[in-house]
Amino acid sequence: MNAGEIAGLIAAIAFAVLVLVLAVPILKLGRTVDAATRAINELNEQAGPLLNNVGETVQNVNTALGQVQVSLDGVNVQLAKVDTMTSHAQNVTASVANLATVISAAAANPLIKVASFGYGLRKAASARRHAEDEREVRTTLKQRRKAARAAR
């Protein structure tokens, strides 16, 4: 087994460890996205009946009191609260998407470094092997020259 194969083995092991380490945050991120989705769905399910109840309350007040005009300030306040909650939910979803982008970028950067390191190790090992071969050839040539001079 030469140095290049050892470097490749080390790079493969490092990559496998990196994948295992990054799997945990990605799984937690998936749970966070699921929780945010559930919260948004629950908000949507509760907003409809809330608005229906407000509408029924306004109708009952109009009927009971015989009023022509009804103040909808309370309804507007409730609608403003619902709008605020949906905008916050939208911000949370955008933040989770940004977090996923950052994590994927952070995961890609170390992989490139590991691959570059492995390539550098292979090149260095190859250069060292070639240098040793050249040293042996030079030594052999010197010995032949010495032998040729001594034979004269």
N, C-alpha and C positions, 0 to 999 in steps of 0.2 A: 504494500500500500504506500503510494508516494505522498508527498506533501500536498499536492493538489487535491487528491482524493480525501485526505484528512481535513483540509480546509473546506471542501464541499460538504463533508459530513458534519463539521462544526456549524457551518452556515445552515444546513437543513435542521439541525437540532435547535439552533437559536431561533429559526423561523417558527418551528413548532411551538417552542416555549412562548414566543411573542403572540402567536395565534391564541394559545390557551389563556394568556394574561389578558388579552383584549376581548376575549369572549365574555368575561364577567361584566364589564361596563356596558357592552352592547346589549346583553340580556337585561340589565337593569334599565337601560334606556328604553327598551321595548316595553317593559312593564310600566314605565312612566308614561309613554305614549298611550298605552292601553287605558291607564287610569284617566288621563286627560280626555280621551275619547268617551269613556263612560260618563265622566262629569258633564261633558257637553251634551251627550244624549239625554241624561237625566234633566239637565236644564231645559232642553227643548221639550221634554215630556211634561215638565211642570209649568212651563210658560203658557201653553195653550189653555189648560184648565184654569189657571190664574186669571187670564184675560177673559175667559168665558164667565167666571164667577164675578168679576168686576162688572162686566156688561149686564149680568142678571141683577146685580145689586142696584145698578143705576136704573134699570127698568122698574124694579120694585119700588124704589124711592119715588120715581116719577108717577107711578100709578097710585101709590098711597097718598101722596101729597097733592097730586094733580098739578104739579108744576110743569111749565112749558120748557123752561130752560133748566138745564142741569149742569152743574159745575163739573167739569171733567179734570179738574186739577189733580185729584187723587189718582185718576187713571193715567194722566200724563206723567206723574211722579213714578208710578209703578212701571210705566213703559220706559222711562228714562233709566230706572234701575235695571230693567231687563237688558236695555241696550248697553249699559255699562258692564253688566256681567258677560254679555256675549263678546264685547270688545276685549275684556280681560281674558276670556277663554281663547280668543283669536291670538292675543299676544303670547299666551302660554304655548299655543301650538307653534307659532313662529319661532319662539325661543327653543323649543324642543327640536325643530327642524334645523336651526342654526347649530345646536349642540351636536346633532348627528353629523353635520358637515365638518365641524371642527374635529370630532373624534375620527372620522374617516381620513381627514388630512393628516392628523397626528399619527394614525396607524400606517399611512403610506410612507411618511418620511423615514421612520426607522427601518422599514423594509428596504428602501433604496440604500440607506447607509450600510445595512448588512450585506446587500448584494455587492456594493462597491468594495467593501472590506474583503469579501471573498475573492473578488477579481484581483485586487491588489496582492493578496496572499499568493494566488496562483502565479501571477506575473513575477513576484519576488522569488518564489521557489524555482520557477523556470530559469530566471536570470542566474540564480546561484548554481543550478546544475550546469548551465552553459559555461559559467566562469570556471568551475572545477574541471570541466572537459578541456577547456582552453589551456588551463594551467598544466594539465597532464601532457597535452600535445607539445607545449613549449618545452617542458622538461625532457621529453623524449627527443625532440629536435636538438637540444643542447648536448644531450648525451651522444647522439650520433655524430655531431660536429667534433666533439672532443675525441671520439673514437677514430674519426677520419684523420684528424691532425696527428694523433698518436701513431697511426699506421704509416704516415709519411715519413 
